[in-house]
Structure formats: C-alpha cells, structure tokens
C-alpha cells in the first residue's frame, strides 16, 4: 500500500489573477445562467450495472444531493417493487429543499401508485420512435396521445408537478414528436421532456431540436442525454444554449449502459461559462464527498480522469507545466480546485521533473531557497535515478534533496536548517495515485493550497 504524504501549506500570492472567463456570443433564449438540475441518480442511476441501493444508502444520497443544491431529485417508480414504493414514500417525506419526483410509465396503474407516495412531481414517459412503438409497447401515435392525456389529467387532479417525455426522441419522426408535445403542452404540463435514449445525438442536432421545440410549446423543456457516444455533457450544454430549462444528471454519470450526463462534468462545463452563478447556486465543495459516496455505493473507484474529483484532475507533471503553475495556476487550469474542495499537485520524482518544482520543494521542506545551479543538479540526479529505477517516492526524493543541501552547506561551511531526517509532512488530500512527490503550489488568493497527492 502506497503511503500518503502530507505537507504544510505555503502562502498564496496576494494578487493572483482570476481565471479568465471564456468569451462567447450568448443567444437571447439561452438558459446557461438560468436552469434547474433534475438529478436522477436514485432512478436512472439505479439502472447502472452494479447499483443496488438499500434504503439507508438512498436516504444518504438524497440528503447529499439536497446539500449540494440540486433543484429536483428523481426516484425509481414506486410501481417497480414494494421496496421501491416504500423508499419513494420515505424520501418524499424527508423534508428536503429539493423537489422529490418519481418516474413512471404512461399508465394509469403507475400514476395511481405514484400520487399516493407524497412526491411533489411525476415524470411520465412513453416510447415514441418507430423502434419502440414496434418492438416495445406496440402502440401507435394516436394511442400515445390519448394515453398521455388520460394520465396527465389524472395527475393534475392530484396537484402534482407533471412532466411528459417521449423516449428515444431523436429517432422519432419530427412531425409526430411536435404533434405530441403540442398536445400535452395544451393540457398544461409543467415540462415536456426530450430524451436521447440511445446516445445517438450530437450537439448540433440537440440545439436544432430544442430550438424548434421552444417555438412550439410554452412550458419548460427538460432534457435527458445518454453517453453512449460521448456527447452527454456537450449535448446538455447545447440544450441550455437553445433554451432548455432542465437538465437530467447522475452523480459520476452512472445509469443504463454508459450512463447519462454526469453532475460533476456538467458543473465543470457550466463553471467555465458562468462561474459566479454556478458557484453561488451549488455547494461545489461537497462534490468530492458526493462522488465518493456514490462510487462506494455502486462498488467502483472514482475514475482517475473524472471531472474535478479524479485523482489526476489537478495534477501537473511536466517541467514546463510545473514552472508555469508555480507562477500562476491559471496558466494550465481553467477550473480552480479550491472552488471544488480539492487541491492541485505538482509531481516530482520522475524523469520529466523540472528544476523549478524542485526549488519549490526545497522551500516547502523548510530550507532557505537554493540557487538555480544547485536546483538543476538535484533535478538531474532525480531524473537519473528515475531512469534507472522508475519514479521515486516522496521519502526518496526528500532524502536526495537533504543530502544535496547538506553537502552544499558543508562545502560552504554552512549548516542548513532545519536539519531533519524525517519527511516533512504534507497536507492530506482525498485522492491518491502511485509514486511521485507532491509540491505545494500557491493558489489564487485567498486560499492557500498545499500539494498533497502522491503520484
């Protein structure tokens, strides 16, 4: 088991420049700064291959999502099983700030069960593509419109928020789709839903369909994007630019097959466009714990390259990168790790190590700053050792640095301070990988960030 290093924090620069906002034209109908998240980890996420949430886990996830600040939490249909019904009723009555919804088939039996649970809204769905009409439920569009009307009117009589969504929207005939949406909009639903059920859509298709639909219905527009072809985040963002009002997400993007738009990934995308809005609206610093909670619940690790919370998300290794990051973190970071409750790391102990990072580690260990010549000699020794034996551990690199400094002091008949043999502690961090020495990196004021990931 690889030991986890710690480190003492370094002072931040007093005038570190803010991360520049990306400049882009904004459509008058864009909702990038005015949207709601419907997190469906407890519905779509329960369809993930290894997911099996017991009641306590569901409650923990619901509370964590509520603390993060999502506007809606969607639950598995209470018609799915007796335990699902009991869990739905329990969570609906927790007193959360988020609106608790459930997701049902367009069927009166499901609707009757749903309204008895105490949920504040019901999301109704029915397949509309030729594939699903032929091979799933076997009904034509006329039947779908009629069934939708019956279920919607019943739900409205029980004063719950109602959304009606097609399934497999992007493979549904456009005329059929718009006819259905117009019909349910006229019934007074709160939202219509677009679902890329098989992940076939691209951002341009999404923008065009949402923009077209915006001109047909007066209600809100919810979107649900599967990630089979890797476009779920881009599609969600394009939907908001086109005027969609609600985006479905799952923590870590879990869900059926390859899952859907990940909550953290969407936050990363929206942060670059509307940082202040997103930072004020959601408790971004709770994201690492939320990701870990769901990862543990489904028996997986948080992926190393996960948006924001992956172990390598804010790890800088190459010498050129390290030098720039030490001077100004904005050079190679569009996201500020401290805004999300995580820390950046500059890794040393490998053949790509730069001497600026080694100098920074010298200071972090408590010594006076060494000159450039000595820093370059130490760096050359680290690279040579890495070439021979692979990446070096924190203790090994610290020992090499102390030896060089001691020898240099002896030559100058000076004693470096402090003269210790132990590894200087570095602040702990929630994620680790394999070998390398972390170096503390100053962050934009007012947060002082210490390195802490063992690479």
SEGU-963425 format. One record per residue (C-alpha): y, z, x. Coordinates in steps of 0.2 Angstrom, whole numbers, plus 5000, padded with zeros to 4 digits. Example, Ala and Ser with C-alpha at 12.3 -4.5 7.8 and 13.67 -1.06 7.14 Angstrom:
BEGIN
497850395062 499550365068 
// end
This chain:
BEGIN
500050005000 501749955007 502950095010 504550085000 506050105012 507650195007 509450185013 511150265012 512550175003 513850085013 515650075007 516149924996 517649815001 519249864992 519649694987 518149594985 518549434974 517749424957 516449294954 517249134948 516949084930 516248904928 517548794921 516948684906 517548604891 517248704875 516848624858 517848694844 516248734835 515448814850 514748994847 514449034865 515649184863 515149224845 513249234842 511849354837 510149384845 508649404835 507349474847 505549444841 504549524855 503749634841 503249474831 503249314842 502849424857 501349504849 500649324849 500649324868 498849314875 498649494882 499849584869 499149714858 500449844854 499950014847 501250094835 501950204849 502250054860 503049964846 504250104842 504650124861 505049934862 506049934846 507150084852 507349994869 507949834861 509149934850 509850024865 510149854874 511149804859 510149654850 510849624833 509149594825 507349654828 505949544820 504249614816 502549544813 502249504795 501649664785 500349544777 499449514794 498549684793 498649854786 499249924803 500549794804 501149844787 501250024792 502149994808 503349874799 503750014787 503950144801 505150044812 506149984797 506550164793 506950224811 508750214808 509150084821 510850004823 509949834824 509449754808 507549754806 506749594799 505049534796 504249364797 503249294783 502349134777 503249044762 502049134750 502449254736 501049374741 501849394758 503549414750 502949554738 502249654753 503749624764 505049694752 504049854750 504249894768 506149934768 506549794780 508349734779 507949544780 506449424778 506249274788 505249144779 504348994787 503348844782 502748694792 503648534789 503048404802 501848274797 500548364808 500748524800 500848454782 499148364785 498148474796 498848654792 499348684774 499148514767 500648514756 502048384753 503848404755 504148424736 502948564736 503848644751 505548634742 504848714726 503848854735 505448894746 506448914730 505249024722 505149144737 506949144741 507449184723 506249324723 506849394740 508649384734 508249484719 507749624731 509449614740 508749574757 509449454770 508549294769 508149154782 507148994778 506548904793 505548744795 504148744808 503948604820 505748544816 505948424830 504448324824 504948324806 505748174798 507648204799 507948154781 506548274775 507248414786 509048394780 508548374762 507548544763 508948634772 510248574759 509148634745 508948814752 510748824758 511248784740 510148934734 511249044745 510049094760 510949184774 510249064788 509248914790 508048904805 507648764817 506048794827 505448694842 503748754839 502848654852 504248654865 504548464865 506448464863 507748434876 509548504876 510248334870 509048324855 509448514851 511348484852 511248324841 510148414828 511148574827 512748474826 512148364812 511448514803 513148604805 513948474794 512548484781 512448674777 513748814776 512548954780 512149014798 510948924809 509549014818 508548934832 506848964840 506348874856 504648874864 504548844883 503048734885 504148604894 505348724902 506848694892 506948854881 508448934889 509448764891 508948724873 509648894867 511248874876 511448694869 511148754852 512548884854 513748744860 513348644845 513748784833 512148884830 512449064826 510749154830 509549134845 507749204845 507249284861 505749384868 505849504882 505149414898 504949264886 503249314880 502449234865 501249104859 500648994874 502048994886 503249094875 505049064870 506749094876 506749254887 508049384883 508549414902 508649224905 509749194891 510849334897 510949264914 511449094907 512749164895 513449284908 514049134918 515049064903 515649224895 515349364907 516549494899 515949454882 514149474886 514449624897 515449714883 514149664870 512549714878 511949864889 511449744903 511049884914 509549934903 508749764906 507649814921 506849954911 506649844896 505749714906 504649834914 504249924898 503649754890 502749704906 501749864906 501349844888 500549674890 499749714907 500749594918 501949614933 503749564931 503649394939 504449384957 505649254951 506049324934 507849304929 508949454935 507449584937 506249484948 505949564965 506749414974 508149384961 509449454973 508549454990 509449355004 508449305019 509049155029 510349205043 511749085036 511549165019 511549345026 513149315035 514049255020 513349385008 513849525020 515649455020 515749415001 514249424989 514949284978 514549154991 512749154986 512749244970 513349184953 512749354945 513249524950 511749634952 512649794949 513149724932 511249724928 510749884936 509949804951 510349794969 510449654982 509449654998 509649565015 507949555023 507749565041 506149575052 505649395051 505949235061 507449175050 508449345054 510249315058 511149425070 512549475058 511249555047 510549655062 512349715066 512449775048 510849875050 511449955066 512950025057 511850075042 510750175054 512250275059 512750205076 514350135081 514449945079 513649855093 514449705102 513849525097 512949495113 511849645110 511549605092 510949425097 509749495110 509049615097 508949465085 508049365097 506749505100 506449525081 506149335080 504949335094 503949475088 503949395070 503249235078 501849325087 501349455073 502249405057 503649495048 503949665054 504049825044 505649925042 505050055054 504649925067 506249845066 507250005066 506250065081 506649905091 508449925087 508450105093 507650055109 508849925112 510350035109 509650175119 509350065134 511049985132 511850165132 510850215147 511450065156 513250115152 512850295154 513250325136 512250415123 512150335106 512250445091 511350495081 509850485092 508350505080 506650435080 506350435061 506850285050 508450315041 508250325023 508750185011 509150204993 507650164982 507550014970 506449974956 505649824963 504749794980 503849644988 503049635005 503749655023 505449645029 506949765032 508249785019 510049795025 511449875014 512649745008 514349785001 514649734983 516249694974 517249854970 517049974963 515149984965 514450024982 512749944983 511449984996 509949875001 508349944995 506949814993 505649805006 505249615009 
// end
